[in-house]
Amino acid sequence: MQTSDQFKPLPMQDTSNKTMYSYAIVNRGENPAVLRLEVGPNGSDYAIDMEGVVEKGVTEIVVPSKFMRYSRLALKSKQKGQPTKLQVYFQAQLAR
């Protein structure tokens, strides 16, 4: 994905049946990006679980500290007018 000056949320994930999950964000561009992990109870209302920065050439792993049924990642450019290219992975273990 290409970042912009505004937060762009990625599709939500239903994490209610997951025992563990995480996001990996790989910055393949030339500029840093801001990441925001959001969690929510119903798929439309979200609270910020954590925020961070992904520097160019770095891979960040994000694990939520709070549990809610839904989670999503939102990303934007750190500096206005300086987009970057990110690759995002979601991985989870299912509850049995």
C-alpha positions in Angstrom: 0.0 0.0 0.0 1.0 3.6 -0.6 0.7 6.0 2.4 -0.9 9.4 2.2 -1.2 12.4 4.6 -4.3 11.0 6.2 -4.7 7.7 8.2 -6.1 5.0 5.9 -7.5 2.0 7.7 -7.0 -1.4 6.3 -9.8 -3.9 6.3 -10.9 -5.0 9.8 -10.2 -8.4 11.2 -12.6 -10.4 13.3 -10.2 -11.6 16.0 -12.9 -13.1 18.4 -11.8 -16.7 17.6 -8.0 -16.0 17.7 -5.8 -16.9 20.6 -3.0 -14.7 19.3 -2.5 -12.4 16.4 -0.1 -9.8 15.1 0.6 -7.5 12.2 4.0 -7.2 10.4 4.6 -3.9 8.6 7.5 -3.7 6.2 8.5 -0.2 5.0 9.8 -0.8 1.4 9.8 3.0 0.6 12.1 5.9 1.3 10.1 7.7 4.0 8.8 6.8 7.5 5.2 6.0 8.2 2.9 6.2 11.3 1.0 3.1 12.2 -2.0 2.9 14.5 -3.5 -0.3 15.8 -7.2 0.1 16.6 -9.5 -2.3 18.4 -13.3 -2.2 18.7 -16.4 -4.1 19.8 -18.6 -3.9 16.7 -16.6 -3.2 13.5 -17.5 0.4 13.3 -16.3 2.0 16.7 -12.6 1.8 17.4 -10.2 2.9 20.1 -6.5 3.3 19.6 -4.5 0.4 21.2 -1.1 1.7 20.2 0.7 4.0 17.8 4.2 3.8 16.4 6.5 4.7 13.5 8.0 2.4 10.8 11.2 3.8 9.6 12.4 3.2 6.0 13.8 -0.3 5.4 12.4 -1.5 8.8 10.0 -4.3 9.7 7.8 -3.6 12.7 5.7 -6.3 14.5 2.6 -5.1 16.3 0.7 -7.1 18.9 -2.4 -5.7 20.6 -2.4 -5.1 24.3 -6.2 -5.0 24.6 -8.7 -7.5 23.4 -11.9 -6.6 21.4 -13.7 -8.5 18.8 -12.3 -6.5 15.9 -9.0 -5.0 15.1 -7.6 -3.0 12.2 -4.4 -1.2 11.3 -4.4 2.4 10.0 -1.4 3.9 8.3 -0.2 7.3 7.0 2.9 9.2 6.0 4.9 10.6 8.9 5.7 13.9 7.0 3.2 15.6 4.7 3.8 15.1 1.1 6.3 12.2 1.6 4.5 9.0 0.9 6.1 5.6 1.3 5.3 2.0 0.2 4.3 -0.5 2.9 3.7 -4.2 2.8 1.4 -5.5 5.6 0.9 -9.0 6.9 -1.8 -10.3 9.4 -1.1 -13.6 11.0 -3.1 -15.4 13.7 -3.5 -18.6 15.6 -7.1 -19.9 15.8 -8.7 -20.9 19.1 -9.8 -24.5 19.3 
